[in-house]
Amino acid sequence: RYNELRSGALPPARRFDLSSLTILFELSLGLSAWKSYGTQRWALRCNPSSGNLHPTEGYLLCPTLPGLSGGVYHYLSRDHSLECRAAVDDERWSEAFPQSGVLVGISSIPWREAWKYGMRAWRYCQHDCGHVIAAVSYAAAALGWQTRLVEAAADDAVANLLGLNRGEDFGKAEAEAPDALLWIGNAKLRPDLERMLIALDSAQWHGRANQLSPGHVKWPDIDSIYR
């Protein structure tokens, strides 16, 4: 029950495998319903969002697990699927994860908010990031897992781990801003981010971001705030 999770009374921990991670992403970032009015049809998601614009993207970073190869994955809520962004065939990658646990990465696409809210988009992106942190934390707790924010991870490290700095994968698509890393597992342990970054040097990356809009209104103050 919700109040039990809030008080820290977690159920027995599920093992980390594809089936459990499927539940984690479905309950936190997945689609919860479809609505329609006239010819318009739109989706609702489990994590609340300002204006239902959902600027937040979710990623999974994991070692080799039952049903899942080690690497970096992007969660596509529309299809409830994990898109492989980086396949890592380096033992240092799995060694960087202590015992059992995974990382969930969070990023924002400011343009999803800025086209409607302008300068306020930056604040709303941060607001929605908080929603996602809470949604992931409660979904993880329902699976018996603890969640901790990786406070030591700088923006550049998060961008490198999620592949957000790969210009060739984005092209004219809207940029994603790194927000946070969540460690899901033993709260007393932390992954070795430096070792993970070294292992990514030899990773094989896949996929390209899709462009949302053919035209944009620039809001330089948003870039200034990020800097």
TAGIPE-V503136 format. One record per pair of residues at least 4 apart in sequence whose ideal C-beta (glycine too) atoms are under 6 Angstrom apart, sorted by the first residue. I is the first residue (numbers start at 1). J is the second residue. If there is no record, write none. Layout:
I;J
I;J
This chain:
4;9
5;138
5;141
10;141
10;144
11;144
12;144
13;144
13;145
14;20
14;143
14;144
16;65
16;100
17;65
17;66
17;67
18;67
18;68
20;143
24;139
25;29
25;75
26;30
27;139
28;46
28;135
28;136
28;139
29;47
29;58
29;75
29;77
30;46
30;77
30;80
31;43
31;45
31;77
32;44
32;46
33;44
34;43
35;42
36;41
47;131
47;132
47;135
48;131
49;53
49;54
49;128
50;124
53;112
53;113
55;108
55;109
55;112
55;113
55;125
55;128
56;108
56;128
56;129
56;132
57;107
58;75
59;74
59;105
59;162
60;73
61;72
61;103
62;102
63;70
63;94
63;97
64;69
64;70
64;94
70;88
70;93
70;94
71;86
71;87
71;88
72;85
72;86
73;82
73;84
74;83
74;85
76;81
76;83
83;207
84;206
85;163
85;207
86;203
86;205
87;204
88;93
88;199
88;203
90;199
90;202
91;95
92;195
92;199
93;199
96;191
96;192
96;195
96;196
97;101
97;191
98;189
100;185
101;184
101;185
102;184
103;181
104;136
104;182
105;162
105;181
106;129
106;132
106;179
106;180
107;164
107;176
107;178
107;179
108;125
108;177
108;179
109;174
109;176
110;114
110;121
110;125
110;222
111;174
113;117
113;121
113;124
113;125
114;121
114;219
117;121
117;124
119;219
119;221
120;124
122;222
122;225
129;179
136;182
137;147
140;145
140;147
140;184
145;184
146;187
147;182
147;184
148;183
148;187
150;181
150;183
153;157
153;158
153;181
155;178
157;193
158;178
158;181
159;164
159;165
159;178
160;165
160;197
164;176
164;178
169;208
170;209
172;211
173;209
173;211
174;212
